[in-house]
Amino acid sequence: MKFALSLVILSVLAFSEAGLLKGPSSRANLNHGSIQPGDRLLYRTYFQRYGIANTVQTQDFVYRGNVTTRISAVVAQEVGFTQYANAWVIAGGRGFNHVTVRAQTARGWGFYYLIDIWGR
Ligand SMILES: *[C@@H]1O[C@H](CO)[C@@H](O)[C@H](O)[C@H]1NC(C)=O
């Protein structure tokens, strides 16, 4: 019982620490470019990583279209409760036929994104 209680307190502390870093209601979604009339959803995928204690994890997601593909927008939305992760475009993106999205967890947390690639 005592052990269970201290676990609860620990997780509350971890939560408030993360909240202090980024603000209690911040959701670090990625909105790159903008969806234009006539664009199609070229690709949609879930991109997930589970938390590892005391560890910041980074993982890249790569989308490659064909030679005629033009990406107009890349959207990554957190699924479910926020885990204070971050996602950003490190290569390609709007105007290109490829994009690399890098996602990074908060220390000890995971990430769970729904990634949409829009374009034509
Ligand atoms: C290339 O990709 C686009 C989507 O970006 C698709 O509409 C088109 O059919 C593809 N062309 C070929 C030759 O596969």
The ligand as an ORCA input file, in Angstrom:
! r2SCAN-3c Opt
* xyz 0 1
  C       2.819      9.950    -58.074
  O       2.275     10.339    -56.828
  C       1.062     11.058    -56.951
  C       0.687     11.513    -55.549
  O       1.582     12.457    -55.097
  C       0.013     10.180    -57.595
  O      -1.182     10.896    -57.731
  C       0.495      9.734    -58.938
  O      -0.445      8.836    -59.503
  C       1.862      9.071    -58.831
  N       2.372      8.801    -60.153
  C       2.880      7.625    -60.497
  C       3.444      7.543    -61.878
  O       2.912      6.668    -59.727
*
